Amino acid sequence: MTMQISVDKTNPLFALGKNNKRAFFNGEVVLIGAGPGDVDLLTVRAYELIKQADVVIYDRLVSQDIMALVSEHAECIYVGKKSSDHALPQDQINSLLIEKAKQGKKVARLKGGDPFIFGRGGEEIQDLLKSGVHCRVVPGITAASACTSYSGIPLTHRDFVHGCTFITGHFKNNELDLPWKALARQDHTLVVYMGIKTAPLLAKSLIKNGLAPDTPVALVSNGTSEEHTSYRTDLLHLEEFVKENRIKPPTLIIIGRVVNALANELRNNEATFMVEHSC
Ligand SMILES: C[S@@+](CC[C@H](N)C(=O)[O-])C[C@H]1O[C@@H](n2cnc3c(N)ncnc32)[C@H](O)[C@@H]1O
């Protein structure tokens, strides 16, 4: 059976395809992916729109270098977001976006990485559309892509894996309800966002479901920033490694054979990639 997709029925408030190139409207909200931290990783579109914004509503993971691009006339509102410590709850962030747009402002909603990857961008867009506010999304480089590139980990190297899955390690209703059997595969890379707190549970569940205890694991903290640090361990030692090294968010966990894909080449070429704290 062929599925028919009608583009005409799409809500015209939401800029799709080539409409994403439109000028910044008064009364429009643009969800902008600010990337992982390094200001040079911002897209040209993001750079241009940030400079035009009247109001900038931003999260904790948006770097100071990126905030320095904002016009001195713009109103900047910090809405935080550590996993459990929101400066403003999500429903109030949504209301704030709508309120500022309805005042006729050009509103930039700046988010770390990509707005649609574990960034609650979907929820914000839903509320904006329900309220009749023009909106769009400008993608950003997500942590999985940036942290691994800057640490010499080719996420889908074909000699090692057939694919890659992004998961969240964040508890929902005090549970980590993940399809463990499907995730515990040697021929697959797993990238875990927000997984530091739940790393012990992650490691135990993957091993219990058949993933080898010596499967390589990388942790990348503060990826692409001046404090960028990458660590190597394995699944069996993940819990104690996180504890001993006092690893804190923002940290991305990468599990799978690709973690060591370039190990030999990097060892012989330390000038090109710095892989710190290898074990
Ligand atoms: C709420 S999620 C936001 C993800 C973001 N939307 C993205 O696309 O990268 C926050 C988590 O992303 C990961 N993360 C984001 N930026 C990072 C960075 N620069 N270095 C390491 N991890 C990062 C961490 O796991 C962090 O806890």
The ligand as an SDF file (V2000), in Angstrom:
LIG
                    3D

 27 29  0  0  0  0  0  0  0  0999 V2000
   18.6980   18.0270   27.1010 C   0  0  0  0  0  0  0  0  0  0  0  0
   19.9210   17.1790   26.1520 S   0  0  0  0  0  0  0  0  0  0  0  0
   20.0610   18.3190   24.8180 C   0  0  0  0  0  0  0  0  0  0  0  0
   20.6410   17.7090   23.5790 C   0  0  0  0  0  0  0  0  0  0  0  0
   20.7830   18.7080   22.4480 C   0  0  0  0  0  0  0  0  0  0  0  0
   19.4860   19.1230   21.9660 N   0  0  0  0  0  0  0  0  0  0  0  0
   21.6130   18.1530   21.2940 C   0  0  0  0  0  0  0  0  0  0  0  0
   21.0750   17.9810   20.1890 O   0  0  0  0  0  0  0  0  0  0  0  0
   22.8070   17.9240   21.4860 O   0  0  0  0  0  0  0  0  0  0  0  0
   21.3660   17.5030   27.0940 C   0  0  0  0  0  0  0  0  0  0  0  0
   22.3810   16.3670   27.0000 C   0  0  0  0  0  0  0  0  0  0  0  0
   23.0260   16.3700   25.7300 O   0  0  0  0  0  0  0  0  0  0  0  0
   24.3770   15.9880   25.8620 C   0  0  0  0  0  0  0  0  0  0  0  0
   25.2080   17.1410   25.4590 N   0  0  0  0  0  0  0  0  0  0  0  0
   24.7880   18.2770   24.9030 C   0  0  0  0  0  0  0  0  0  0  0  0
   25.8170   19.0940   24.6100 N   0  0  0  0  0  0  0  0  0  0  0  0
   26.9300   18.4450   25.0120 C   0  0  0  0  0  0  0  0  0  0  0  0
   28.3150   18.7650   24.9950 C   0  0  0  0  0  0  0  0  0  0  0  0
   28.7480   19.9180   24.5030 N   0  0  0  0  0  0  0  0  0  0  0  0
   29.1860   17.8520   25.5050 N   0  0  0  0  0  0  0  0  0  0  0  0
   28.7530   16.6760   25.9880 C   0  0  0  0  0  0  0  0  0  0  0  0
   27.4550   16.3240   26.0420 N   0  0  0  0  0  0  0  0  0  0  0  0
   26.5510   17.1880   25.5510 C   0  0  0  0  0  0  0  0  0  0  0  0
   24.5840   15.6220   27.3270 C   0  0  0  0  0  0  0  0  0  0  0  0
   24.3350   14.2470   27.4820 O   0  0  0  0  0  0  0  0  0  0  0  0
   23.5180   16.4680   27.9990 C   0  0  0  0  0  0  0  0  0  0  0  0
   23.1690   15.9440   29.2630 O   0  0  0  0  0  0  0  0  0  0  0  0
  1  2  1  0
  2  3  1  0
  2 10  1  0
  3  4  1  0
  4  5  1  0
  5  6  1  0
  5  7  1  0
  7  8  2  0
  7  9  1  0
 10 11  1  0
 11 12  1  0
 11 26  1  0
 12 13  1  0
 13 14  1  0
 13 24  1  0
 14 15  1  0
 14 23  1  0
 15 16  2  0
 16 17  1  0
 17 18  1  0
 17 23  2  0
 18 19  1  0
 18 20  2  0
 20 21  1  0
 21 22  2  0
 22 23  1  0
 24 25  1  0
 24 26  1  0
 26 27  1  0
M  CHG  2   2   1   9  -1
M  END
$$$$
